[in-house]
Amino acid sequence: MNMHFADTLKKLRMDKGLSQQALAEKMYVTNGTVSRWESGRRLPDAVTISRLSGILGVDINILISAAAQSDERPNVIMVDDNRIILTGGLPIIEEVIPNASVTGFTRPSEAVAYAKENRVALAFLDIEMGTVSGMDVCRELLEINPHTNVVYLTAYVGYAFDAWSTGASGFMLKPITTNGIREQLKSLRYPFRTGGEDA
C-alpha cells in the first residue's frame, strides 16, 4: 500500500477544496483512478505527478518525495543473460535490500514488460546481452519511468564512459558484491528505503 502518497494527495486535494470527481475531471482521468491513488492501491507515473502538482498548486518535489516514501516494498530487478551470474546476484541484492521485491530476468524484453506493469525503483543491468545492449534497455526503462535508478553491471571497465550518457545512477564491475551494492545505493538519483543496515 502506497499510503504516504495517498494521504498526501488526499490532504492536498481537500485543502484545494476539490472532490475526487473534480480532480479527476481536471486530470482527465476517471474518478476510480483518483480513488485508487488515494486508497494506496496505485501510484501515478512521473508525468501524472507533474500534472497533479500544477493542478494542486504545490511543489512537484512534495509529491515525488511522498511517492518515494510510499515504496514500502520497492521493486528491484536484475537483468543478465548469464543464468549463473543472475542466480548468484539475486540473493546478494536481497541481502542488502531486504524489504525489496527482487526479480531476475535473462531476457531484456521480459524485464521491459515487467517495468510497464510494475513501478521499478532500481534496475541492475548487464551491458552486453547477446544482440541487446543494456544501455538500450536503460533508455526504455527510463522512458517508462524516469525515476527508475539504473546501475550497470559489466566485466569491462571500458563501457563506463558510454554508460554515463544514458541517465544511469551507477556502474559496477562484476562480480556483484554486498559492498558494491551498498556503495551504489549511496549515490542513487532517486533514493528509496532499502530496509538494510544503511536504511
N, C-alpha and C positions, 0 to 999 in steps of 0.2 A: 504493500500500500504506500502510495506517494503522499502521505498526509501533510508533510510540511508545505509542499507546494499547494495542496488542496486547501489547507487552512489559510494560507497567504492569499491565494486567489479569491476565496470567498470573502475575506475581510476587505480586500481592495475593491471588489465589486460592490459590496454593501456600502462602503464608505463613499462610493461614487453614486449611490442611490439607484443602482441598476438591478433589475431582476435577472434571473438566469436567461429568460427569454429575450430580454432587451440586449443583453451582452451577446447572446447567440446571433441575433439579427445584425448587430454591428460587426461581428466577426465573420458573418456569412457561413455559420456552421449551424448544426441542429441543436435544439435545446438539450437533447440527450448527450451530445458531445460535451457541453459545458457541465452537465450533471456528472459525467464520468470524470472530468478534471477535478471537480470539487468533492467527489467521493473518494478520490485517490486511486481510482481504477485505471487511469490513463494519464500520461504526461504529454503535453503538446510538444511539437518539434520546435527547433530554434526559430524558424520563420514565423510560426504562430505565436511564440513567446514575444517576438519583436512587435507583432501587431497588437497583442494584448497590452504591452507596455504603453503603446501610443494611445489606445482607446481608454485605458485606465489612468493615463497621465502620470505614470510612475517611471522611475529609472529602470531600464531593462535589467540592470545588474541585480536588482532586488528579486526579480522573478527567476533569473538564471541561478542565483545563489539558492533560492528556495528549491528549484528543480534539482540542483546538485545534491542538496541535503536530503532530498527525497529518495536518493538511490540507496535504500536500506539494504538491498541485495543487488549490487551493480552487476551487470552482465560483462564478463571479460571473455574474450575469445583468443585462441591461438591458431594460426593458420600456417601449416608446414606440410609439404607433400611427402616428407620423410616420416613414416609412421613411428619409427623408433625414437626420433627426436621429439615428435609430438607426444607420445605416451610417456616419455621421460620428463618433458617440460610441464605438463599439466599438473602433476602432484606438487611440483615446486611452486607454481603460481598459487595453487590452493593453500599451500602452507603460508605464503607471505600475505595473501589476501583472503583470509578465512571466511569473510562474510559475502564473498562474491559467488555468483553462479558462473562457473568456468566451463567453457565448451570448446572442444577442439575440432578442427576441420582439415582434411587433406586436400579438399577441392575448394579453390577460391570462390567459385560460383555459389557453392553452398553457404559459405561464410557471408557473402553479399546478400543472399536470400534471407539468411537469418537476421542480418542487420536491418533489413526492411521491415521485419516483423517485431524486432526487439531493440530496445534502446541500448546500444553498446557503449559502455563507459571507457573501455580500454581494449585495444587490439594489438596483439603481438604478431607481427607478420614476417614470414620468411621473405627474402627479396627474390631469390631465384626459385620458381616453382614450375619447372618444365618450360612451357611456352608462355607462361603467365608471369608478369613482373609484380612483385609485392608493392611496388610503387604505384602501379596502376590500380591495384586493389585499394591502396590507401586513398587515392583520389575518389574512388567510388564510395568508400565508407564515409568520407568527409562530405561528399555530395548528399548522402542520405542523412547524416547528422554531423554538422560542423563541429560539435562539441565532443566527438569521439577522440580520445587520446590514442595515438598510434606509436608503437615502438617497433622498430625494425630489428629482426634477428638475422644475422648472416655470419658466415665464416670468413668473409672477405672485407677487410677494412677499406678497400678501395671504393666501396659503394657509398661511403659516408657523405661525401660532398654532394652527390646527386640526391641522396635521401633527404637532406635538409630542405631541398627546394619543394617538397611535396606537402609541407604542413605538418609533418610528424613531430611528436614530442621528444622522441629519443631514438637511440641506436645502441644495440647490444651485440657484442661478438658472441658467437656460440662457443661453448655450451652455456645454456641458461643456468644461472645460479641464484640462490636466495639473495645474496648480497647485491648481485647485479640488478635484480628486480627492485630491491629496496632503494637503490640509488636512482633508478628510473622514476620511481613513484615520487621522489622529491622534486622532480622537475616537470611534472605533468602540466600541460597547458590548462586543463580543467580538472583540478583535484577532486577527489571523492573520498568518502570514508572507507578505509580498507578493512578495518577490524583487526589489523595486525598490530605488532608492537609499536609501530610508529603512528597508529591511529590517534 
